[in-house]
Amino acid sequence: MDVDQHMSRVPDYTAFPTVDQMHAELDEIAAAHPDLVRLRRIGTSRLGEPLRVATVGSGPHDAVIIGGPHPNEPIGSLTVSSLLRQLVEDASLREDFGYRWHLIPCVDPDGARLNEGWYARPSDRRAYAEHFYRPAETDQVEWTFPLTGEDYFFDRTLPETEALMRLMDEVKPTFVYSLHNGELQGAFYYLSKDEPALAERLAAIATAQGLPLHMGPPEVPSAVQIGPAAYRSPRGADIAATYEIGGGSVDYAERFDALHLVTELPYWADPRVADETPTDQQYGETIQANLAAQRALIAELTRSMAAVRADLTVHSPFRRAVQDFLDNHDGFISEWESFPGTDRPATVAEAVGNQQMVHTMRLRYGGMYLRLLDAELAAGNLTPAIRAEHTRVKALFDAWFAEAEADATATPIPVRTLVAVQLGAALLAAESAKRSLS
């Protein structure tokens, strides 16, 4: 398939849509094309938000496209929008490609609403950090699918996760696509099956759009590489016990032998993340520096939380997410202590990747902790401890942001480019999944 023609038709987006705008667009498209688009409700979020899917296209295969599995990752909402509009406008794509597409623009609308403060300013890293929200691990739709193993059992599925399960049970998909993104790392992919040829094509469409590939440290230490910037999807059976989570959408997709794809894209492009030139640092030293800085962050926020805990009155999602980070994150990063093959020179990508992770975690969790305290102040809870810690941590956050900016060489990536790569990856992977059945 020539995906370039479809990627070239992606509009010139400049912002991410709010949840209300996503709903309005679904209504508009369904009303304008009632003979082509079936819009229905498949569930309800924890706060009562409708979860809706738009179905378009002719079978015999089915594809489930999941936008917003993490609410700080909204590129997928626009990918769903662009793909839906192209399916409506392009009879060949809709009828001859052989798929019924089930498109969900945002599967965690509750969390998305807590990120809307930066959606209109996607290139503004300060706005991103100050309005950032990512749920506690067991509040994430992507990682709360059931696991029923003898050694580890998880059945605390969320309503949003259950809606996805019902949809997959109904359509028995050939292809499942979970739309993710990061911040400063390069472009990379997770595939549920070892398909090196597909992995190469996926990498090629990213580089053709000017995106650096992620050649630095893998996201999880157990990741198995199957191609350039492509990894075998981690399974819940392998990582859930460590992270105290459930299975992923990849685990549920395996029930149908579906090809599962994750496309991870950055908001900002830093060419260093693709640079494999050796440095004069040992790889192990860069990892240890990263871990030490993250542990210092945990210790700093733990001290601050201890100073205000007795005064807290608002049970906000920020409080739950920050406490989850403080309770569990050291266990997550401890996996890196025994990462093999670190007694060698680090590449530029590896050194930069470890340093950028420090900046990312400081700004993410420093920002959410300030939102926790802001919620208390907004509720009129102006105790001396809360006011003092807000002032102190705000100064720390400002210093962390200044340090991150001083270390940055990245430039904002046009939103249109990011959407084009995710859309192109959808078509390439769907074609590969279909071909494997013939």
VENRAFEN-V881127 format. One line per field, one symbol per residue. phi: phi as a letter, one per 40 degrees, with the letter a starting at -180 (. if undefined). A space follows every 10 residues. Layout:
phi->???
This chain:
phi->.ccdcccccc cccbaccccc cccccdcccc ccbccbbbba cbibccbgcc bbbbbahbcc cbbbbbcgcb ccbcdccccc dccccccccb ccccbccgbc bbbbcacbcc ccccbccbdc bccccccdcc bcabcddcbc dcbbccbbcc cabbbcccdc ccccccccdc cfccabbbcb abbbcccabb bcbcbcccdc cccccccccg ccccbcdccb cccbcbacfb bcdcbdccbc cccfbccbcc cccccbfccb bbbbbccbbb cccbccccbc ccdccccccc cccccccdcc cccccccbdc ccbccccccc cccccccbcc ccccdccbcc gccacccdcc ccdccccccd cccccccccc cdcdcccccg cbcdcccccc cccccccccc ccccccccbc bccdddcccd cccccdcccc cccccccc
